């Protein structure tokens, strides 16, 4: 994983560059809804053929969860004789997905951290438990108040421990604040909680933190996000994240990120490419981004981005989870195997 620092701290750049080289060298040597997904299903066997070659060529340092929804679906379909569909779905199952942490970070995060540590890989997490995190939209939830959120952040950091981890911190939080949706604590209170979360997570020496900054479909002018990012602890984080759960193509998100970086002291960023392979849906309206048809997987997760400002492509929003009960989908966050299959089948990588 990259360890770059922005120009505001030039004295750290040589050390960060050395850390990046050493880490990547080490990692290179380490070796619902719909159909039922039994928890007891064994991990799928390694893929063979072109799909496996594509996964291997990605060179991702991130951990792949053998118990993900997609992996269990592969096992279920193979048991049913749907071998062709199972092989296509491996384009999701065999790639690293972010583990979302919307509640108790205990057993699930500890299990994943231990597995990632044993594999010599980096665990990707999406921390998503800020009070009033959905601004009245579904799925609702989040910590009860600021005190509960501080306790939750401490528990998350403890569960990660010394495992190498990359945390995308609170998807949607900053864009909501810029839009005026924060709850009784107001923007200042939200920024304070985010900054405290950055500090607590960064106490773990192997944890990297990227503050979610939305993207071009959330806040049109990226300069509006620069000061909220600074107030939320950007100087002590490793950068910001863009396009989480979004469909904007890489080029558009990179341009947006470069503009935001220029306004935010040269900060680096990561991109969610999980569902942007065909770009955004052509139709507008309030449900345009809710399970849009015809979409595809984007660039596989990797740190080899070809852009000095982009630290990684990630699949933060797990491909195949529903955006909500629209277009025949299940509730938000529930696995939708046929939609996942469509994303994988249209993938170009």
C-alpha positions in Angstrom: 0.0 0.0 0.0 1.2 3.5 -0.7 2.5 5.6 2.1 2.6 9.0 0.5 2.3 12.2 2.3 1.1 15.5 0.9 3.6 18.4 0.3 2.6 20.1 3.6 4.9 17.6 5.4 7.9 17.4 3.1 10.1 15.9 5.8 8.1 12.7 5.8 8.1 12.1 2.0 11.4 10.0 1.8 10.3 7.8 4.7 6.8 7.4 3.1 8.3 6.4 -0.2 10.6 3.9 1.4 7.6 2.5 3.4 5.7 2.0 0.1 8.5 0.2 -1.6 9.1 -2.1 1.3 5.4 -2.8 1.9 4.6 -3.6 -1.7 7.7 -5.9 -1.9 6.5 -7.7 1.2 3.0 -8.1 -0.1 4.1 -9.4 -3.5 5.8 -12.3 -1.8 2.7 -13.3 0.3 1.1 -15.7 -1.0 -30.4 -11.7 1.8 -32.4 -12.3 -1.0 -32.3 -14.6 -4.0 -30.7 -18.0 -3.7 -30.0 -19.3 -0.2 -26.4 -18.8 1.0 -25.7 -21.4 3.7 -23.3 -20.1 6.3 -21.7 -23.5 6.4 -20.7 -23.4 2.7 -17.0 -24.1 2.3 -14.7 -21.5 0.7 -14.7 -21.8 -3.1 -11.8 -23.6 -4.7 -9.3 -21.4 -6.5 -10.5 -20.3 -9.9 -9.0 -21.6 -13.1 -8.7 -20.2 -16.6 -9.1 -16.6 -17.8 -11.0 -15.3 -14.8 -8.3 -16.5 -12.5 -5.6 -15.0 -14.7 -7.3 -11.6 -14.6 -7.5 -11.8 -10.8 -3.9 -12.7 -10.5 -2.8 -10.0 -12.9 -4.5 -7.3 -10.8 -1.6 -7.7 -8.2 -3.8 -6.5 -5.4 -2.3 -6.4 -1.9 -5.8 -6.5 -0.3 -7.4 -9.4 1.5 -10.1 -11.5 -0.2 -12.8 -12.7 2.2 -13.6 -16.4 1.4 -16.9 -16.0 3.2 -18.2 -13.0 1.3 -21.7 -13.1 -0.1 -20.3 -13.7 -3.6 -18.1 -16.5 -2.5 -20.9 -18.3 -0.8 -23.1 -17.8 -3.8 -20.4 -19.4 -6.0 -20.4 -22.4 -3.7 -24.2 -22.6 -3.8 -24.4 -22.3 -7.6 -21.7 -25.0 -8.1 -23.7 -27.3 -5.8 -26.8 -26.6 -8.0 -24.9 -27.2 -11.2 -24.8 -23.6 -12.3 -21.1 -23.9 -13.1 -21.0 -21.2 -15.9 -22.7 -18.6 -13.7 -20.5 -19.5 -10.7 -17.4 -19.0 -12.8 -18.6 -15.6 -14.0 -19.4 -14.6 -10.4 -15.8 -15.3 -9.3 -15.0 -12.0 -10.9 -16.5 -10.6 -7.6 -15.9 -13.6 -5.2 -12.1 -13.8 -5.9 -11.5 -10.1 -5.5 -11.1 -8.0 -2.3 -14.2 -6.2 -1.0 -14.5 -3.7 1.8 -15.9 -5.0 5.0 -18.6 -2.6 6.2 -18.8 -2.0 9.9 -22.1 -0.4 10.8 -22.4 -1.8 14.3 -20.6 -4.0 16.7 -17.0 -4.1 15.4 -16.0 -7.0 17.6 -16.0 -10.6 16.3 -16.4 -9.9 12.6 -13.6 -7.4 12.4 -11.3 -9.5 14.6 -11.9 -12.5 12.4 -11.1 -10.6 9.3 -8.1 -8.8 10.8 -6.6 -12.2 11.9 -7.2 -13.7 8.5 -5.7 -10.8 6.7 -2.7 -10.8 9.0 -2.2 -14.5 8.4 -2.3 -14.0 4.6 0.0 -11.0 4.7 -2.7 -8.9 3.1 -4.3 -5.5 3.9 -7.9 -5.5 5.3 -10.2 -2.9 3.8 -12.9 -1.5 6.0 -15.7 1.0 5.6 -16.5 2.5 9.0 -20.1 3.6 9.0 -21.7 4.3 12.3 -21.7 8.1 12.7 -24.8 9.4 14.6 -27.6 10.2 12.1 -25.5 8.7 9.4 -28.4 8.4 6.9 -29.9 11.9 7.5 -33.4 10.3 7.8 -33.0 8.0 4.8 -33.0 4.2 4.8 -31.2 2.2 6.1 -31.2 4.3 9.2 -28.9 3.7 12.1 -25.7 4.9 13.6 -24.4 5.5 17.0 -26.8 6.9 19.6 -24.8 10.0 20.3 -21.2 11.4 20.3 -20.2 9.5 23.4 -21.4 6.2 21.9 -19.6 6.9 18.7 -16.3 7.5 20.5 -16.7 4.2 22.3 -17.4 2.5 19.0 -14.4 4.0 17.3 -12.2 2.8 20.1 -13.7 -0.7 19.8 -13.1 -0.7 16.1 -9.4 0.3 16.5 -9.0 -2.4 19.1 -10.5 -5.1 16.9 -8.2 -4.1 14.0 -5.1 -4.1 16.3 -1.8 -4.4 14.5 -3.2 -5.9 11.3 -2.5 -3.8 8.2 -5.8 -2.0 7.4 -7.2 0.7 5.2 -10.3 2.4 6.6 -12.7 4.5 4.5 -14.1 6.7 7.2 -17.9 7.4 7.2 -19.2 7.2 3.6 -21.5 10.2 2.9 -20.7 12.1 6.1 -18.9 15.1 4.7 -21.1 15.5 1.7 -24.1 15.4 4.0 -22.6 18.1 6.2 -21.9 20.3 3.3 -25.5 19.9 2.2 -26.6 20.9 5.7 -27.7 17.5 7.0 -25.9 16.8 10.3 -28.5 16.6 13.0 -28.5 18.6 16.3 -24.7 18.5 16.6 -24.4 20.7 13.5 -21.4 20.6 11.1 -18.9 21.5 13.7 -19.9 18.6 15.9 -19.7 16.2 13.0 -16.3 17.4 11.9 -15.0 17.1 15.5 -16.2 13.4 15.7 -14.6 12.6 12.4 -11.3 14.2 13.5 -11.4 12.3 16.7 -12.0 9.1 14.8 -9.1 9.7 12.5 -6.8 10.3 15.6 -8.0 7.1 17.3 -7.7 4.9 14.3 -4.3 6.3 13.5 -3.0 5.2 16.9 -2.8 1.8 15.2 0.6 2.0 13.4 -0.5 -0.2 10.5 -3.9 1.5 9.8 -4.4 4.0 7.0 -7.5 6.3 7.0 -9.2 8.0 4.1 -12.0 10.4 4.9 -14.9 9.9 2.6 -15.5 13.0 0.5 -18.4 11.9 -1.7 -17.8 12.7 -5.4 -19.0 14.7 -8.3 -22.5 13.5 -8.0 -22.8 14.6 -4.4 -21.1 18.1 -4.2 -20.6 19.7 -7.6 -17.8 22.0 -6.6 -15.0 20.0 -5.0 -13.5 23.2 -3.4 -16.5 23.3 -1.0 -15.1 20.1 0.6 -11.6 21.3 1.2 -12.2 23.1 4.5 -14.5 20.4 5.9 -11.8 17.9 5.2 -9.2 19.9 7.0 -11.5 20.4 10.0 -12.2 16.7 10.0 -8.5 15.7 10.5 -7.3 15.4 6.9 -3.7 16.5 7.9 -3.5 13.5 10.2 -5.3 11.1 7.8 -3.8 9.5 4.7 -6.2 11.2 2.2 -9.8 11.1 1.1 -12.1 8.7 -0.7 -14.3 9.3 -3.7 -17.2 7.6 -5.6 -18.2 5.2 -2.8 -21.3 3.4 -4.0 -21.1 5.6 -7.1 -21.1 5.0 -10.9 -19.0 7.9 -12.2 -16.2 6.7 -14.5 -12.6 6.8 -13.4 -11.6 9.8 -15.6 -14.3 12.0 -14.2 -13.6 11.0 -10.6 -9.8 11.5 -11.1 -10.4 15.0 -12.4 -12.7 15.8 -9.5 -10.2 14.4 -7.1 -7.3 16.3 -8.6 -9.2 19.5 -8.2 -10.1 18.7 -4.6 -6.5 17.7 -3.9 -5.2 21.0 -5.2 -7.6 22.8 -2.8 -6.7 20.5 0.1 -2.9 20.8 0.4 -2.1 18.0 -2.2 -3.9 15.2 -0.4 -4.0 11.8 -2.0 -7.2 9.8 -2.6 -8.7 6.4 -3.3 -11.5 5.6 -5.7 -14.4 3.1 -5.4 -14.5 1.4 -8.8 -16.7 -1.5 -7.9 -19.7 -0.6 -10.2 -18.4 2.1 -12.5 -17.4 -0.1 -15.5 -20.2 1.4 -17.7 -20.4 4.8 -16.1 -23.5 6.3 -14.6 -27.0 5.3 -15.8 -28.3 7.6 -18.6 -31.7 8.4 -17.0 -32.0 11.1 -14.3 -34.5 11.3 -11.5 -34.4 10.3 -7.8 -33.9 6.6 -8.4 -31.3 6.9 -11.2 -28.6 5.4 -9.0 -30.8 2.8 -7.3 -29.9 -0.6 -8.8 -29.5 0.9 -12.3 -29.6 -1.6 -15.1 -26.8 -2.3 -17.5 -24.0 -1.4 -15.1 -20.7 -3.3 -14.8 -17.8 -4.0 -12.5 -15.0 -1.4 -12.8 -11.2 -1.6 -12.5 -10.2 -4.4 -10.0 -8.8 -3.3 -6.6 -5.2 -2.5 -6.8 -2.5 0.1 -5.7 -1.2 0.1 -9.2 -3.3 3.1 -10.4 -1.0 4.8 -12.8 -1.8 8.2 -11.1 0.5 9.7 -8.5 -2.4 11.2 -6.6 -4.5 8.0 -6.5 -3.3 5.6 -3.9 -5.7 2.7 -4.7 -8.7 1.5 -6.6 -11.1 -0.2 -4.1 -14.4 -2.0 -4.2 -15.9 -0.2 -1.2 -19.5 -0.7 -2.1 -19.7 -4.5 -2.3 -21.0 -5.4 -5.9 -24.2 -7.3 -5.7 -25.7 -5.7 -2.6 -28.9 -3.9 -3.3 -29.3 -0.1 -3.2 -32.8 -0.5 -2.0 -36.3 -1.9 -2.9 -36.3 -0.5 -6.5 -36.3 -2.2 -9.9 -37.2 -5.5 -8.2 -34.4 -5.4 -5.7 -34.4 -6.4 -2.0 -33.9 -4.0 0.9 -30.8 -1.9 0.9 -27.7 -3.8 1.8 -29.2 -7.3 1.0 -27.5 -9.6 -1.4 -29.0 -9.8 -4.9 -27.3 -12.6 -6.8 -28.8 -12.0 -10.2 -27.9 -8.3 -10.2 -24.3 -9.3 -9.1 -24.2 -11.7 -12.0 -25.1 -9.0 -14.4 -22.4 -6.7 -13.1 -19.8 -9.5 -13.4 -21.0 -10.6 -16.8 -20.7 -7.1 -18.3 -17.2 -6.7 -16.7 -14.4 -5.9 -19.2 -11.6 -7.0 -16.8 
